[in-house]
């Protein structure tokens, strides 16, 4: 996978992704992506593979991906 492919995918992903009150119980207008990290991590995992990683940030659960590359 090259850099251009990754940036192209990120642009398409951001255009298609809509963070709403219907998709999380933690939605906050100051941070619309709040509560969506696990779903986003699952989508990234489907495309790029890698490993799911869970941690706590500011006392709250957070999911992200560790992708070799």
C-alpha positions as CSV (number, residue, x, y, z in Angstrom):
1,X,0.0,0.0,0.0
2,X,1.4,3.4,-0.9
3,X,0.9,6.8,0.6
4,X,-1.3,8.1,-2.3
5,X,-3.7,5.1,-1.8
6,X,-4.0,5.7,1.9
7,X,-4.7,9.5,1.5
8,X,-7.2,8.8,-1.2
9,X,-9.0,6.3,1.1
10,X,-9.0,8.7,4.0
11,X,-10.6,11.4,1.9
12,X,-13.3,9.1,0.7
13,X,-13.8,7.7,4.2
14,X,-14.2,11.2,5.7
15,X,-16.6,12.2,3.0
16,X,-18.8,9.2,3.6
17,X,-18.7,9.1,7.4
18,X,-21.2,11.1,9.3
19,X,-21.1,11.2,13.1
20,X,-24.6,11.6,14.5
21,X,-26.6,11.2,17.6
22,X,-28.1,8.1,16.1
23,X,-24.8,6.3,16.0
24,X,-23.5,6.8,19.6
25,X,-24.8,7.5,23.1
26,X,-21.9,9.8,23.8
27,X,-22.4,12.3,21.0
28,X,-21.3,15.8,21.8
29,X,-21.6,18.7,19.4
30,X,-18.1,20.0,20.6
31,X,-16.6,16.7,19.5
32,X,-19.0,14.9,17.0
33,X,-16.7,11.9,16.6
34,X,-16.9,11.1,20.3
35,X,-18.1,7.5,20.9
36,X,-17.3,6.3,17.4
37,X,-13.7,5.1,17.8
38,X,-14.5,1.4,17.9
39,X,-16.6,1.6,14.8
40,X,-13.9,3.6,13.0
41,X,-11.2,1.2,14.2
42,X,-13.3,-1.7,12.8
43,X,-13.6,0.0,9.4
44,X,-9.9,0.7,9.3
45,X,-9.1,-2.9,10.3
46,X,-11.3,-4.2,7.5
47,X,-9.4,-2.1,5.0
48,X,-5.8,-2.2,6.3
49,X,-5.8,-5.2,8.8
50,X,-3.5,-4.8,11.7
51,X,-4.3,-5.1,15.4
52,X,-7.1,-3.5,17.5
53,X,-5.7,-1.6,20.5
54,X,-7.8,-0.4,23.5
55,X,-6.6,2.1,26.0
56,X,-7.9,4.8,28.3
57,X,-7.7,8.5,27.4
58,X,-8.8,11.0,29.9
59,X,-10.4,8.3,31.9
60,X,-12.5,7.0,29.0
61,X,-12.2,3.9,26.7
62,X,-10.6,4.5,23.3
63,X,-10.0,2.1,20.4
64,X,-7.5,2.5,17.6
65,X,-5.4,0.4,15.2
66,X,-1.8,-0.6,15.1
67,X,-1.1,-1.2,11.4
68,X,2.2,-2.3,10.0
69,X,3.5,0.0,7.3
